[in-house]
C-alpha cells in the first residue's frame, strides 16, 4: 500500500481564520467560547457558542456568490484555498482526474434551511429562493471546491454526525492507499449556530450554560462551535518527489459502531475503533504519546472515553498525554475531527501538546493526564485523534511524525 502524507492545512474557526492563528491560540490555551452574536440572546437559555469572530463573507467572496454559498460552504472554500496554497500544489498543472474531494458535515446548509422556513412560516412569503436546495445540500461544499479549483476526480460528502470529518479523512486515506487518487482535499465544515439548532441542543440537555470543561468534575456539557478544517492528503512518495513539506503521515484509521444507544456512548465501541486504528497503522500502544480526545465535556462522554482509552491502551494509558481542544474551538460537529487534526499535527510536528482549557478539578472517573490549561512540550512520535458520534459511530485516525 502507498503511504499517505499531509502536505497542506487550512482552517477557520473560533480560534482564528487561518491555521497559524488557530494553532497559536490552541497552543496558548485561548478559548474561543463567548456569547453568540448570530442569535438574539433573549431567545436562548444557552447563550455561549464558539463562533468565527468578526466574520465578513464580503472579504472572501463576490456578492453574486452569496446566492449559492451557504455559510458552511463558505467556510469550506476559505479553508480549502488556504490548504491548497499551503501544499504548494499547482492544480493547473496537475492531472485533476487524480485529485479528489471528500468532506464531512453533520448537517450541511442549516442557515439556508432556517432562513427559508422562517420566510415561509412566519414571514408571509409564499416561496423560497430558487437556489435553496443547492445551498442546503450536504455535498454543496465538496461540489463548490471541485468547481472553484477545476477538480474532476472523485468527490462526495460524508455525514456521520460528530465523526463526519474523521470518517471523511479515513476514506480519503484509503483512496490514496489503494491508488484511486493521488491527492485528496479532505476534512469537514459546519455552520450550525442558528436559533433552531441551538434550541434543539438545549432540548437534549447536553449543552453547557457557561463554558466547556472536558474531564472536569464540574463539567456541564458541550458548547456548539463552527468552522472548517481542510487537509491535503497526498501519496507520500509523490509528495517527496515534488519537494513538498510533509506535516505528518496518516498512518492508520479505525472505525466501529456501538450498536447500543442513539445518544449514550459505549466503552467497547470506542475502544475497538482506537485498537483498529493502531492495528491499521502498525503501531503498538506504547508507540503513541498523545491522544486528541473527543472530549465533549458531557458527563456521559468523558468518563466513557477515559474507560475506552484504558481498555485500548492498558497500562500505557497512564503515560499518555490526552487533551480536548473542544474546550477552545467548541464542538463543531461534522467539522470537529478536522479542527482537531490541526492540533494533532501541531503536536507531532512541533512537539507541543495543546492543553485542555478551562480545566478546574478532575473528575475521579476521569483519572488520566489531560494536560490541564497549559501546553506541554514533549516528544510525540505518534498520536491518535478520536471522534465518537451520536448513533454510536466511532472513527479514529492514527498519525505518525514525518521522518
N, C-alpha and C positions, 0 to 999 in steps of 0.2 A: 504493500500500500504506500501511496505517496504521503509524505508528511505535510502538515498544514501550518503555515505561518500567519501571524497577524502583522500586516505591513502598514496599516493606516488606521487612525481613530478619529471619530468626530462625536461631538456631544453638545447638547443644550439641555440645561436642567435648572433646578432651583439653586445650584451651586455655581452657575456661570454659563456663558453662552459659547464657550469653546472648551476643548479638552484641557489646555493649560489652566484656565480659570477653574474648571470643575475639580481637577486634580489638586490644585493648590488649596482650594477650600477644604477638600476632603482631608488632605494632609494636616491641615491646621485644626480640624475638628469643628469647622464652622457649620452651624445648622442653617439650612435654608427655610426652615419652618416658620411661618408667620401667618397673621390673619389674611384671608383672601381679599384680593381686590377685584375679583371677577364676579362675585355674587354679593348682593346686598346683605350685610351682616344680620339684619333683623330677620331675615328669612331662615337663619341657621341656628341650630343648637351647637353644632361643631363648627367653629369659625376658623380653625387653623388648617392650613394646607402647605404644601411645598410647591409653589408655583414659580414658573420662569419669571424673573424680576424685570420689570420695565420693558416687556416685550412689545416691539412695534413692528408688525409684519411689513410695513412700508419700507423698512430699512433693508429688507431682503428680497421683496417681490414687487412686480409691477401691479398696478391697480386691477388690471384685467385678470390677473391670476387669482384674485380673491373669490371669483365666481366658481372656481373649480378646486381650490385647495382648502380643505378643512384644516383646522389648527394642527391636528395630529400629522397630516401630510406635510404641512409647512415645517414642523419640527424635523421630520424625517429628511426632507430635502436639504435643510440647513446642515444637519449633521453629516449627511452623505457627501455634500460638497466639501466639507472640511476633511472628511476621511479620505476621499479620493485625492485631494490635493496633498494631504499628508503622506499618502502612499507613494507619490511620485509617478503614478500611472498616467500615461497619456492615452486616454481611451480612443482618441482619433487615430492612433497608430496600432491599437490592439485589434485582435480578432474578436469582435464583440459578440460573436456567436458562442464564444467560450467564456463569457462573463455572465454571471447570474446575479439575481437579487432575491434574497429570502429574508422577509421581515416579519417580526412578531408584533401583534397588537391584541389587547384583550377585548377591546370594544369597537375600535375604528372611529368613524366620524361622529362622535357623540354631540359635539357642538352643533353640527348641521342638523342632526335629528331633533334636538331640543328646540332649536330656533324654528324649525319648520313646523313642529307640532304646536308650539306656542302660538304661532301665527294662525294656525287652523282652529285651535280650540278656544283661544281667548282673544285673538287679535282681530277677529271679524274678517279674516281674509279667506277666500274660497279656494285658493290654490297655492302651491308652494313653488319655489324656484325650479326651473326645468332641470338644473344640474344637481338636484338634491340627492338622487340615487348615486350618481358617480362620485359625489363628495363624501357620502357616508359609508360607502362600501369598504370592507376591511382591507381589500387589496389595493385601495387607491394610492396609498403611499408608495408601495412597491412599484406600481404601474407608472406613477409620475417620475420616479427615479429612472426607470428604463427610458422613458420618453425624453427626459431632460438631458440624459447622457448618451442616448443612442444605443442602448444595450439591448441585444436581441437574443441573449441566451435564456436559460430557464429563469422564470420569475414568478413568485407567488407569495401569499401571506400565510402565516401560521397563527392560529388562535387557540390557546390553551390557558386562558386566564393569566395568572401571575407567573406561569412558566413559559409564556409565549416566546419571549426573546431567547431564552436558553434552548428551547426546542428548535427555534429557527436557526440558531448558530450551530447547534449539533447537527442538524440536517445539512447545513452549508458545509461543515467539515466533512461529512460523509460524501457529499457530491464531489468534492475535490479529491478525496482519497480514492474514490472509485473511477476517477478520470472523466466524469461527466462534464466538469468545468475546470478551468484553471484558476479563476478568480471568482469570489462571491462577495457582494456587498450585503452585509447582514447585520442583524441587531434587532432593535424594536423601537416603537414610537407610541406615545399615548398622550391624550389631552382630554381629561375627564373631570376637570374642575367646573362642573355645571351644577345648577340647582338640583336637577333630578337625580344625578349621580350621587352627590353628597348626601341628599336626604335618604337615598336608598341605603347607603353605607351606614348612616345614622340608625336606620331601622334594624340593621343587623347587630347593633350594639358592640361593634368591634373597633370603633374609631376613638382616638384619644381626644379629650377636650382641651389639652394644653400642649403636649409635645410627645414625641416618640422616644421611649426609653427601653430599647430591647434588653432582655435578660435581667431587668431590674425588678426588685421585689414590689416596687410601686408603679410598675408599668400599667398603663390604662388602655392600650390599644395602638393601632396603626394610624398613620397620617397619610392622606392621599397626596401623591405627587404627580408631576407631569414632566414631559420632555422626551428626548430621543438619544439613544446611543447607537452609533454605527461603527462597525469594524470592517476592514478589508481583510478577508481570508484569502490566502494565495498558496499555491503549490510552493513548498519551501525551496526546492531546487531551482525553480523558475525565478523566485524572488531573489535568491542568492546570485543567480547568473546576471540579473539586471542591476545588482548592487543596491537593492532595497534595504531600508532599515528593518530589521526583524525585531519586533517588540517582544514577542513570545511565541512559543509553539503551542498550538491547540492539540493537546496530546491524546485526549480521550473524552468520551461522552457516555453518560449513563442515564437510563430512563426507567421508570416503573410507574405502576398505578396502585393505589391503596386498595381499591375495590371495597371500601369500608363505609365512608360517610361523605356527604356532599361538601361539608364545611369543616369538619373536625379531622385534623391530620392523624395519620397512623405512623407509629415509630418504625415499623418494619419496612414500609414502603419507602420512606426517606432513606433509611439505611441501605436498602437494596440499590437505590439509584447511585449513592456515593460509592458503594462497592463496585458497581458495574462500571462507573467512570474510572476508578483506579485500575480495574482489570483491563479495560479497553486501552488505557494509556501505558500498561505495563509497569505501573508504579506499585510499590509496596506502601502500606500505610505510613511507615516511618520515613518515606521519601518526602512526604508532604509537611510543610511548615506552617501553612496558613489556610484558613477557610474563610471566604467571604460568605457569611451565613445568610440564609433567607431572612431571619431575624426581624419579624414584623413588629414586635412589641406587643403582640396579643398574648393573653395568658395561655391560650391553647398552643400556639406555635412554638414559643421559645423553650418551654420545658420539653416538649416533644422533640424538637430539633437537637437539644442537648443529649437526650437519651439516644437519638438516632446516631449522633456523632460517636458516642461511646460504643454503640453496637457495631458501627462500621470500623472504628479505629482501635478498639480495645484499650490497652494501657497507654498507647501513644496519644490518645485523646488528651491526656494530662499535659502533654508537651506542645500541643497545638496553640498557635495564636488564632483567635476567632474574633471577627468583628462584623457588625451590621452597619453598613453605610446608609441604610434607610433612616437612621436617626438624623441624617443630614439632608439627603435628597428626597426623603419621603418614599412611599410605596407607589411607584409609577406603574404598577400593574403589569401590562404586557411589555413595557419598556424596562422594567426593573432589572432583569438579568443583564441587559446591555449596559446600563449605567454602572452596574456592579462589576462588569467585565473590566471597565476602565480602571477601577480601584484595584482589581486583582492584578492587572497588567502592571500597574504602578508598583505594587509590592514586589513583583518578580524583577522588574527592570531596575528599580531604584533602591531596592532593599528597604522600603518603608511601608509599614502596615498602617493604613488609615484606622483611626480609632472608632470605637462605639461611642458616639457623642451622647450628651445628656445623661451620662451614667451616674447613678446615685449609690444604691446598695444592691448587691447581687441577691437574687432570689436563691434560697437554699436549693431549690430544684434545678437551678442553672449554675452549676458548680465548676465551670471550666474557665479558661483565661479569655476574657472578652475585650482585652486591650482598652480599658476604660479611659475615655476622654482625651488621651494624649497619644499621638502617633508613636510608633516604635520602630527604631532602626534595627533590622535583623536580616539575616541571610534567608532568602526564600527561593529555593531551587525549584519547588513545585507547589501548586496551590489548587484548591477546588473553589468553585463558585456554585452555590446552591440556589435552586428555585423550586418551591413547592406550592402547587396551585390548588384552589378550591376544586372539588371533584376528585382530589387525591392524585393529581397528575404531577409527577416529580421529574425534574431534569437537572442534571449536574454536569458541569464542564470541568475537565481536568486540564490545567495549563502547566507548561514546563518553561523554565527560563531559557531564553535563546542562548545557544552555545557559541 
